[in-house]
Amino acid sequence: MALTAREFGESLMAEVRARRSFGGHPLWFKIQQGRLSRKGLQEFAKQFFLQVVEFPRAVSALHSRCPDLEERRKLAESVYEEETGKLSGSKAHPELFLDFAA
């Protein structure tokens, strides 16, 4: 029996989470536990900035190819928030990183 789009998405995300090493990196544990100094966090922000700048483009590419209307809306909302910060009432996410890293 074929999976629905939602079931496929959920199974794919479960597989990604199970194999992800990014979230298991010691740096993330230090951040989660509040053990990274402000200076360390600022250095992280500088190095992670390029990912933050490019992330909306990756989400936009997914959006343009997504056949599921509801998921496409969620992706569009994510791009809008990343690029403007208006859904959260703040700034574009790259601007937030630059402000913090300064």
VENQUIUR-V307991 format. One record per residue. N is the residue number from 1. RES is the residue in one letter. OMEGA is omega in radians with two decimals (NA if undefined). NEAR is the number of other C-alpha atoms within 12 Angstrom. D_FIRST is the distance of its C-alpha to the first C-alpha in Angstrom with 2 decimals. Layout:
n;res;omega;near;d_first
N;RES;OMEGA;NEAR;D_FIRST
N;RES;OMEGA;NEAR;D_FIRST
//
This chain:
n;res;omega;near;d_first
1;M;-3.12;5;0.00
2;A;3.08;7;3.80
3;L;2.99;11;6.57
4;T;3.11;12;9.45
5;A;-3.14;17;12.69
6;R;3.13;17;14.19
7;E;3.11;13;11.68
8;F;3.13;15;11.94
9;G;3.13;17;15.67
10;E;3.14;15;16.11
11;S;3.11;15;14.58
12;L;3.12;15;16.69
13;M;3.10;14;19.71
14;A;3.12;13;19.46
15;E;3.12;12;19.57
16;V;-3.13;14;22.46
17;R;-3.12;14;24.34
18;A;-3.07;13;24.09
19;R;-3.05;12;25.60
20;R;3.04;12;27.98
21;S;-3.11;13;31.61
22;F;-3.12;13;33.06
23;G;3.14;16;32.99
24;G;-3.12;15;34.36
25;H;-3.14;12;37.43
26;P;3.11;14;40.75
27;L;-3.13;20;41.80
28;W;3.10;18;39.00
29;F;3.10;15;40.00
30;K;3.12;18;43.61
31;I;-3.13;20;42.70
32;Q;-3.09;15;40.65
33;Q;-3.14;11;43.51
34;G;-3.08;13;46.17
35;R;3.11;15;47.88
36;L;-3.11;18;48.05
37;S;3.09;15;51.31
38;R;3.12;16;51.55
39;K;3.10;14;52.87
40;G;3.09;19;49.91
41;L;3.12;24;47.51
42;Q;3.09;21;49.45
43;E;3.07;19;49.18
44;F;-3.13;25;45.43
45;A;3.12;26;45.27
46;K;-3.08;23;47.24
47;Q;-3.10;16;45.01
48;F;-3.04;20;41.72
49;F;-3.10;23;43.00
50;L;3.10;18;41.60
51;Q;-3.14;19;38.05
52;V;3.13;25;38.71
53;V;-3.05;25;40.16
54;E;-3.07;18;37.30
55;F;3.14;24;34.37
56;P;3.11;26;34.33
57;R;3.11;21;34.08
58;A;3.12;19;30.94
59;V;3.11;28;29.38
60;S;3.10;23;30.63
61;A;3.07;16;28.96
62;L;-3.14;21;25.58
63;H;-3.06;24;26.40
64;S;-3.10;18;27.22
65;R;-3.06;15;23.86
66;C;-3.13;20;21.60
67;P;-3.06;16;19.63
68;D;-3.05;18;19.17
69;L;-3.12;15;22.44
70;E;3.11;14;22.71
71;E;3.11;21;22.14
72;R;3.09;21;24.56
73;R;3.12;19;27.10
74;K;3.12;18;26.92
75;L;3.11;27;27.50
76;A;3.10;26;30.37
77;E;3.12;22;31.87
78;S;3.12;27;31.75
79;V;-3.14;30;33.54
80;Y;3.13;25;36.09
81;E;-3.14;23;36.87
82;E;-3.04;32;37.15
83;E;-3.06;27;39.46
84;T;-3.05;21;41.57
85;G;-3.03;19;41.27
86;K;3.11;16;41.83
87;L;3.13;17;38.96
88;S;-3.14;15;40.48
89;G;-3.14;13;44.02
90;S;-3.12;17;44.96
91;K;3.01;20;45.05
92;A;-3.05;25;42.77
93;H;3.06;32;41.32
94;P;3.10;27;43.27
95;E;3.11;22;46.42
96;L;3.12;23;45.74
97;F;3.12;26;45.44
98;L;3.11;22;48.67
99;D;-3.10;16;50.48
100;F;-3.07;21;49.53
101;A;-3.09;20;50.33
102;A;NA;15;53.77
//
